[in-house]
């Protein structure tokens, strides 16, 4: 297949009115990635060298999004919505370049498997002019039927047009189609619009190709490959299927998920073998976890890099830019953002570390915060190797705590601390004997007076 050129035409012009959203339907995310980007990834995995996105509603928004997930894709606008064949022909300039294979896909089918695309391309390589990917279901109601004779596909029949015998067919149209590049434009241009809606249907090329003596076949994939998203309920269903697939793959790759159905991955999560993930953990985009880490329950992680044998949570939040080196620990109710936690350093509980470095082996006491933002700019805190920061300390950036520095509990540190120095930054304590009793009596008297 590597010797054959391939263009994927992805239809993404639908308005998606049933989503009830100002955002184009195909930009709604599955696992943190626009659903149309999942289709793009599948096409690329199946060897598609070039991409053509056919867009319409929200064209400018689509172009901006495509620049991120498919920067090399060409975009074509379907000015009027006159059917699927009409939509494909919007990419005429790309199709006419002379590809061996043309894949026609829909931007709202994010669960398409690259293997299904590869099978369709192999059928083209074997001599088929048109390949339709279908699925079998015990309840075919509402789907177009694939009509086969002698191992060849002769028609795609919409249910309303099926005979009673044809309605019994359980082999249904999945929407995906592969067309031989040399035949594509001729077949598409032969599609007419003599139907109730006056539209040009892509499915008509099956019968057109048959009448021209060309080979037309169907291949079978799972129902999930054809699952189209039209509303928020179906979006959630697709998310669930994607997550189930990803959890299973993670476990097969050596990751322990204690309660798999409560763990949520993003499209790009990387997680090493022998990592243990406890219940109710959410991985946002951009997370990379090496081997042997332990992620405790209710942790929320995105944009973070976690080295081997780190210990996270429970109830930890790692935000973008968090970089944990080997055996680092970020404990319960801690937040780390745009900060490096060096090897063996501990940020155990109730702490915020932002725009900072915590040196190897350093210990950050409970309730410590780096005061990194003055309302206008962010500033850096550098905590040296082996430093000890006592509980309830505020480190007002920019500030440096030297190697082996010791910060007394309850301090507000506004000046840098040299290596191995001890720093206090709190008011001196005064103890007044008997004053506690005096205050209580005064407060009680005042409260009694108010009640009168």
C-alpha positions, 0 to 999 in steps of 0.5 A: 500500500505504501506504493499507492498514492491516496487522498482522503476527502473528509466531509465536514460541511454539515451545520449540526443543528441537532447539537444546538451549538454555535460551534461547528458540529465536527469541532466538538471534542472526543477525548479532548480532540475535535471529532473530525481530527480523529477522522484525520488521524485514522486517515493518516494511519491508513497511509493517506498522504493528502487530505481535503476537508470539505467545509461549509458552516463556520468555515473560518472557524474550521480553517483555524482549527484545521491549521492545528490538527491538519496543517497540510490539509487543503480546505474546500467550501461547499457553498450550497448543500446539495448532497454528498456527491456534490460535497465530494465534488467541492474537492474536485481540484484535489481529486483531479491530481491523479491519486491511486486511491480516494477515501471519502469519509465523514467528519462526524464519525470519530470512531473509524478504525484505520484498519477498516480504511486499509482493508478498503484500500487493499480492495482497490489495489486488487482491482475494485473501482468502488469499495463500500464499508458496511456493518452488520446489525440484528436491528437494521431499521433506519439504515441503508441496505447493501444489496449484493449479488455473486459477491459484488455490491450492486446497490445501496438501497435506502430503507424507504425504497427497500422491498420487504425482502430487502428490508430483511438484509442486515448488512448496512451502509456505513457511509465510508467509501473508497474509489479508484482515483482514475474513475472518481471524477467520471463516476461523481459527475455521472450522479444525477439529482432526480429524487425527492430531495433534488440532491446528488447522492454519493451512494448512487455511484455504486449502481453507476459503476456497476452499469459501466462494468466496473467492480464494486464490492463491500467490506465489513467493519464494526458498527462503531466505525459508522457511528455518526454524531448528531447530538450531545447524547451521541457525542457522549456515547462516542466518548464512552466507546473511545474511553473503553477502547483506550482503557483496555489498551492501557491495561494490555500495555501493562497499566493497572487501572483499579476501577477502569470505568472511572479513569478518563484519558485524552487522545494523546495520553502516554502512560508507561507500564507498571503505573497504577491508577486509582479510581476517579482520575482524569487525564487532560491533553499533553500528559506523559507518564513514565513507568512505575508511577502511582496516581492516587484517586481523584487526581486531575492531570493535564499538560504534565510530565511525570517521570518513573516512580513518582507518587501523585495524589490523592486529590492532586492537580497537576496543571500545564508545565508541571514536570516531575522528575524521578521519585518526586511526590505531589500529595493530597490537595496540592496544585503544581503549575509551570514548575519542575519538581526535581528528583525525590522532592516532596510536596506533600499536602495543601500546597501551591507551587507555580512558576517554580523549581523545587530542588532534588530532595527538598521538602515543602511543608503543608500550606506552603504557597509560591506567590508568583503573580502580582496581578500583572506579571508572573515571577519565578521561585527557585528552591534549592536542593535539600531545602526545607520549607516549613508549613504555612510559608509564603514565598513571594516571588521572585525569590531564591531559597538556597541549597539546604536552606531552612524556612521556619514555619509560618514565614513570609519570605520576600528576600532570597535565602543563601545556601544552608541559611535559616530564615524567619519571616514572621511577627514575634510572638507575645504572650500576655498571662490572663488576657485570654480569660479577660477577652472571653469575659468581655466578648460574653458580656457584649453578646449578652448586651446585644440580646437584651 
